[in-house]
Amino acid sequence: MSTVVLSLIAVFIIAGTFFYSDYLSDRIAKNEDRQMQEWVTAQQMIAGSLDNDELSLPAVIVAEQQQIPVIETDERDSILNFLNIDSQLVVRNPAYLPEKINQYKKAGHVILTYLDAEGKHFNKYYYGESALINQIRYFPFVQLFIVVLFIAILIMALKYRHKTEQDRLWTGLAKETAHQLGTPISALSGWIAMLRETNETEMVLNEMDKDINRLELITERFSMIGSKPKKTATDLVALVTRTIDYIRKRAATQIELQFVNHCMNTVSVNLAAPLIEWVIENILKNALDAIEEGRGAIRVDLTVVNDQVMIDITDNGKGIPVSEQESVFRPGYSTKKRGWGLGLTLSKRIIEENHGGQLFIRSSEPGKGTTFRIIFKK
């Protein structure tokens, strides 16, 4: 999931929290207004009661009001009493209560109680909001800070991961280039030495020509990386046969390579042939490396089911543990001490990004072998 999607989800969550917190705080504020009216009425009932009046309910209402800050004044705003306000703040700052009165007055939080019938004498009850309302109103800002911090950490982690993956990719690509070029260059050096020592010029020149063609193929493959390769109708049966023949010449004599075409005819697919040959080479080389002691078998099956062409490459090597099967396509992964850890990474990108297909481990069991599956759409 991209950071943009995560950011949009975070914005929706925060916006929803803001709206709901505002709705909830308004509901609580209205409830506290009603509660203050009841509290002032209960105060009046207690103040004007006679000895035989039942005051249990007003007493309960007065006793339960322990959250809303209240300042009681006379008609001239001379402070008579206060409730649910920190007395230490009042002692340290004599202007604290007058400032609160002005604040409550601007909010319209005042209730009058008349002390005489003429209405000349009365008390005022200025009241604020409970700590609960403030907590609800400030909660979205706390959540916003947490979400922004989380997204910032996530972006940094993704950037670091991307940079690390790019570093591994470029390092692996450089090593893979050297590895790919090493074989034909070494061969050319050997043919040059043979030319100097023998008279078999024609045979040597033919072999040198093959190695030069191999260098051209390698150059073509690497030039396609990072660009949109040109795809043409390709006989997949001939391509697989050609690739297996190339690997067979370089495999140990005690390793059997078998190709089974279940279609019994040609299969034409739009492909960038040099890249697909490279993919199959990489998987076959991994299969050769997985076969211990140079003894075993590799089987390639080509099947067409509806509009899908499937290539299964199966070896009876050491297999891949379940815990590592998701890692084999990541840059840097290798079971070889001097492996480049890039072949399967490039292979997956070539199949899935360049050709819209799939490359995955169909099955693998330690000690029994592995099957890689490639899927193309016809």
Secondary structure as UniProt FT lines:
FT   HELIX           3..47
FT   TURN            51..52
FT   HELIX           56..64
FT   STRAND          70..74
FT   TURN            75..76
FT   STRAND          79..83
FT   HELIX           87..92
FT   TURN            94..95
FT   HELIX           96..106
FT   TURN            107..108
FT   STRAND          110..114
FT   TURN            117..118
FT   STRAND          122..127
FT   HELIX           131..197
FT   HELIX           201..224
FT   TURN            225..226
FT   STRAND          232..235
FT   HELIX           236..250
FT   TURN            253..254
FT   STRAND          255..261
FT   TURN            262..263
FT   STRAND          268..271
FT   HELIX           273..290
FT   HELIX           292..294
FT   STRAND          296..305
FT   TURN            306..307
FT   STRAND          308..315
FT   HELIX           322..324
FT   TURN            325..329
FT   TURN            331..332
FT   TURN            337..338
FT   HELIX           343..349
FT   HELIX           350..354
FT   STRAND          358..365
FT   TURN            366..368
FT   STRAND          369..377
//
